[in-house]
């Protein structure tokens, strides 16, 4: 299974997208883009926003919590909060992001990549 297909499987399991089989099939959002936070997407694909050296295990310095652990942990929480306030719709409305997406769409060859439908 391709990496992209694995990502969409994870998104589907978290009910962020739904799949349609057959010709013309692909994936579409399961809820309005305005109701999907970037933090949900990051969590759904098993990524983290953890900035601690120990991945939150409190063992960053010889098996113990390091001096800066709380600072890095607070930063991780701030990043998560920031991403939780940004919706997919917010991203789609950013002209610079739309420009990059259009450029990347032009450069992608027709392949076995899943078809994704995102409403304007």
Residue, then its C-alpha position, 0 to 999 in steps of 0.5 A: x500500500x502506498x504511503x498516500x493510501x496509508x495516510x488516507x486510511x488513517x484519515x478515514x479511520x478517524x472519520x475525517x474523510x470518506x472513500x468512494x469506490x469505483x470509477x471516479x471514486x476517491x476520497x472526500x471530506x466527511x465534514x465541512x472543511x471549516x469543522x476540521x482542525x489542522x491538529x486533528x489531521x496531524x493526530x490522525x496520521x500519527x504525527x505529533x507536535x512534541x518538541x521534547x527530546x524524550x518524546x514526553x517520557x521525562x527521561x531526556x537527561x540520563x533517565x531523568x527529566x532535563x532542565x528544559x523539559x517543561x519549557x519544551x513541553x509547554x511549547x508542544x502544547x502551544x503548537x497543538x493549541x495553535x494548530x487546533x485553532x486553524x481549520x482546513x478551510x482557513x488553509x484553503x482560503x490562503x492565497x499563497x497555499x492555493x498557489x503552491x497547491x496549484x503548482x504542485x497539481x501541475x507537476x504531478x503526473x497521473x498515477x495510482x495516487x488516490x483522487x481527493x475532492x475538496x470543495x471550494 
